[in-house]
């Protein structure tokens, strides 16, 4: 992978892409290398017709439109980077579009399901772990945080802190996508859960660990650990669906929109750069209204 080391370092250091995104790009670049070796053609001599052929090969292997789009994005970025370095004269991926994919609506919990998960008192016989997990659920659902924003929170504000919660002001300050900061109100239940966890946190955290949420080892929780704990909690709470952190973010957005109807406010709370990204929740809101209509209106369903 020495062929791509400088580019991957650029993605991490300069563009600050998430580790998961970098890993997907690295896989896509490895596929590019395999294709080039099989053709055979030098990577810097690749032409658009090569890219089109390789995209067709990815589709034949069963990759969906989203996976193909990720591969194209990784390849396009590589050649753009090489172009800046003067290593290629043109970008063979420019002008090649990914196949269109239907955009599935984000899955959200009902208000009752989200409330049941937030109120669940089980999960662990260890009281410290229980308080931690409860606080995680409350912040994910109560503030609409991304899992990366959650694990990036520090116990105290500081110059090097990516994010923190101001208990006095009841506000979470987080570092979101594109290194953009935003502040989100913290509701009373989440604040109460946070105070309880902060009292128990020293029992688990290492003395020099700045992270707000820590593992049994006393070090900062990873996104995968949060996903695993949340999945287990949802099963124990009896929820009939697979729950992941982003589902709680979707639930937060959908429920705020249902109650307020204020799309701009939801956009600000989620930290979306464009209102079009937030508009997907209007469709979720309409689905909710349609279900209410079908259940309540006497003309909603034909008489049997």
C-alpha positions in Angstrom: 0.0 0.0 0.0 3.1 2.3 -0.3 1.6 3.5 -3.6 -1.2 5.3 -1.7 0.5 6.2 1.6 0.8 9.9 0.9 -2.8 10.2 -0.2 -4.2 8.3 2.8 -2.1 10.5 5.1 -3.7 13.5 3.3 -7.2 12.1 4.0 -6.4 11.7 7.7 -4.3 14.8 8.4 -5.6 17.4 6.1 -9.1 16.4 5.2 -9.7 14.8 8.6 -12.0 12.1 7.3 -13.4 9.6 9.8 -11.3 6.4 10.3 -14.2 4.3 9.0 -14.3 6.4 5.7 -10.5 6.2 5.3 -10.7 2.4 5.8 -13.4 2.1 3.0 -11.2 4.3 0.7 -8.2 2.1 1.4 -10.2 -1.0 0.4 -11.3 0.8 -2.8 -7.8 1.7 -3.7 -6.6 -1.8 -3.1 -9.3 -2.9 -5.6 -8.0 -0.3 -8.1 -4.5 -1.7 -7.8 -5.8 -5.3 -8.3 -7.7 -4.2 -11.5 -4.7 -2.3 -12.8 -2.4 -5.3 -12.3 -4.8 -7.7 -13.9 -5.3 -5.5 -17.0 -2.3 -4.8 -17.0 -1.8 -1.0 -16.9 0.2 1.3 -14.7 -1.9 3.2 -12.2 -0.8 6.6 -13.5 -1.6 5.5 -17.1 -5.2 4.6 -16.4 -7.8 6.0 -18.8 -11.6 6.6 -18.5 -12.4 3.4 -20.4 -10.5 1.4 -17.8 -12.5 3.0 -15.0 -15.8 2.2 -16.8 -14.8 -1.4 -17.3 -13.8 -1.8 -13.7 -17.0 -0.2 -12.5 -18.9 -2.7 -14.5 -16.8 -5.5 -12.9 -17.7 -4.2 -9.4 -21.4 -4.3 -10.4 -21.1 -7.8 -11.7 -19.6 -8.8 -8.3 -22.8 -7.7 -6.7 -21.7 -4.3 -5.2 -24.5 -1.9 -4.8 -24.7 1.7 -6.1 -23.5 3.1 -2.8 -20.4 0.9 -2.6 -19.6 1.7 -6.2 -20.0 5.4 -5.5 -17.5 5.1 -2.6 -15.0 3.4 -4.9 -15.4 6.1 -7.5 -14.9 8.8 -4.8 -11.8 7.2 -3.6 -10.3 6.8 -7.1 -11.3 10.3 -8.1 -9.7 11.8 -5.0 -6.5 9.8 -5.6 -6.1 11.0 -9.2 -6.9 14.6 -8.1 -4.2 14.3 -5.5 -1.7 13.0 -8.0 -2.7 15.8 -10.3 -1.8 18.3 -7.7 1.5 16.6 -7.2 2.2 16.7 -11.0 2.2 12.9 -11.2 -0.7 12.6 -13.7 -1.8 14.9 -16.5 -5.6 14.3 -16.2 -8.1 12.6 -13.9 -9.6 9.4 -15.6 -12.5 9.4 -13.1 -13.7 12.9 -13.9 -17.1 12.8 -15.7 -17.8 9.2 -14.6 -20.9 9.1 -12.5 -21.9 6.5 -10.0 -25.1 4.5 -10.7 -28.1 6.1 -9.0 -29.4 4.4 -5.9 -32.8 4.8 -4.2 -32.3 6.7 -1.0 -34.0 4.7 1.8 -35.6 6.7 4.5 -33.7 6.7 7.8 -35.2 4.3 10.4 -36.4 6.0 13.6 -37.9 4.6 16.8 -41.3 5.6 17.8 -41.6 8.0 20.7 -42.7 5.1 22.9 -39.8 2.9 21.9 -37.2 5.7 22.4 -38.8 6.5 25.8 -38.7 2.9 26.9 -35.0 2.6 25.9 -34.1 5.8 27.7 -36.0 4.7 30.8 -34.6 1.1 30.9 -32.9 0.5 34.2 -31.2 -2.8 33.4 -28.3 -3.6 31.1 -25.6 -4.4 33.6 -25.2 -5.7 37.1 -22.4 -3.2 37.5 -24.0 0.1 38.7 -21.1 2.2 37.2 -21.6 0.6 33.8 -25.4 1.0 34.0 -25.0 4.7 34.8 -22.6 5.1 31.9 -24.9 3.4 29.4 -27.9 5.2 30.6 -26.1 8.5 30.1 -25.0 7.5 26.6 -28.6 6.7 25.6 -29.9 10.0 27.0 -27.3 12.1 25.2 -27.7 10.3 21.8 -31.4 10.6 21.9 -31.8 13.8 23.9 -29.2 15.8 21.9 -29.1 14.0 18.5 -25.4 13.5 18.6 -23.4 11.4 16.2 -21.6 8.5 17.8 -18.2 10.2 16.9 -19.3 13.4 18.6 -20.4 11.4 21.7 -17.1 9.5 22.1 -15.2 12.8 21.4 -16.6 14.5 24.5 -14.2 15.2 27.3 -15.1 15.3 31.0 -14.0 18.9 31.2 -13.7 21.8 28.8 -10.2 22.6 27.7 -8.0 23.9 24.9 -7.5 20.4 23.5 -11.1 19.2 24.1 -12.9 18.1 21.0 -16.2 18.5 22.9 -17.6 18.8 26.3 -20.9 19.4 28.2 -21.4 22.6 30.1 -23.5 21.4 33.1 -24.2 25.0 34.3 -25.5 26.1 30.9 -27.0 22.7 30.1 -25.3 22.7 26.7 -23.3 20.2 24.8 -20.5 21.6 22.7 -19.4 19.1 20.0 -17.0 18.8 17.1 -19.0 17.6 14.1 -18.3 16.7 10.5 -15.8 18.8 8.7 -14.5 19.9 12.1 -17.5 22.2 12.5 -18.5 23.1 16.1 -22.0 23.4 17.3 -23.8 23.7 20.6 -26.9 21.6 21.5 -29.3 22.1 24.5 -29.2 19.2 27.0 -32.6 18.4 28.4 -33.3 17.7 32.1 -33.3 13.8 31.9 -30.0 13.8 30.0 -28.5 16.3 32.4 -29.6 14.2 35.4 -28.1 11.1 33.8 -24.9 13.0 33.1 -24.5 14.2 36.7 -25.0 10.7 37.9 -22.4 9.3 35.5 -19.9 12.0 36.4 -20.1 11.0 40.0 -19.4 7.4 39.2 -16.9 8.0 36.4 -13.8 8.2 38.6 -14.4 4.6 39.6 -13.8 3.5 36.1 -11.6 6.1 34.3 -7.9 6.3 34.5 -6.5 9.2 36.4 -5.1 11.0 33.3 -8.0 10.0 30.9 -9.8 13.1 29.6 -12.7 11.3 27.9 -16.1 11.6 29.3 -17.1 8.1 28.4 -14.6 5.3 29.2 -14.5 1.5 28.9 -13.8 -1.0 31.6 -10.1 -0.4 30.9 -10.5 3.2 31.8 -9.8 4.6 28.4 -12.0 6.4 25.9 -14.8 4.4 24.4 -14.7 3.7 20.7 -17.7 4.1 18.3 -17.8 0.3 17.8 -18.0 -0.2 21.6 -20.9 2.2 21.8 -22.7 0.4 19.0 -22.3 -2.9 20.7 -23.5 -1.7 24.0 -26.5 0.0 22.5 -27.5 -3.1 20.5 -27.4 -5.2 23.7 -29.3 -2.6 25.7 -32.1 -2.5 23.1 -32.4 -6.3 23.1 -32.6 -6.4 26.9 -35.2 -3.5 26.9 -37.4 -5.6 24.5 -37.2 -3.4 21.5 -38.3 -5.3 18.4 -35.6 -3.8 16.1 -31.9 -3.5 15.8 -30.9 -0.2 17.4 -27.7 1.7 16.5 -26.5 5.2 17.5 -27.6 6.9 14.3 -31.1 5.5 14.8 -31.3 7.5 18.0 -30.1 10.6 16.1 -32.8 10.0 13.5 -35.4 9.5 16.3 -34.3 12.8 17.9 -34.7 14.7 14.6 -38.1 13.1 13.7 -39.6 13.6 17.1 -38.5 17.2 17.4 -39.9 17.9 13.9 -43.2 16.2 14.7 -43.6 18.4 17.8 -42.3 21.7 16.4 -42.6 21.6 12.7 -39.5 23.8 12.6 -37.2 22.3 9.9 -34.6 25.0 10.3 -34.3 24.4 14.0 -33.8 20.7 13.4 -31.1 21.5 10.8 -29.3 23.6 13.4 -29.6 21.0 16.1 -28.2 18.3 13.8 -25.5 20.4 12.4 -26.5 19.9 8.7 -24.7 22.2 6.3 -27.6 22.1 3.8 -31.4 22.1 4.5 -31.9 19.4 1.8 -30.1 16.9 4.1 -32.7 17.7 6.9 -35.7 17.5 4.6 -35.7 13.7 4.7 -37.3 14.0 8.1 -40.3 15.7 6.6 -41.0 12.4 4.9 -40.7 10.5 8.2 -43.0 13.1 9.7 -45.5 12.5 6.9 -45.3 8.7 7.4 -46.2 9.3 11.1 -49.1 11.5 10.2 -50.3 9.0 7.6 -50.3 6.2 10.3 -52.3 8.5 12.6 -54.8 9.2 9.8 -55.2 5.5 8.9 -55.8 4.6 12.5 -58.1 7.4 13.5 -60.1 8.8 10.5 -63.4 7.0 9.7 -62.8 7.5 6.0 -59.2 6.2 6.0 -60.0 2.6 5.2 -62.8 1.1 3.1 -65.6 -0.6 5.0 -65.4 -4.3 5.2 
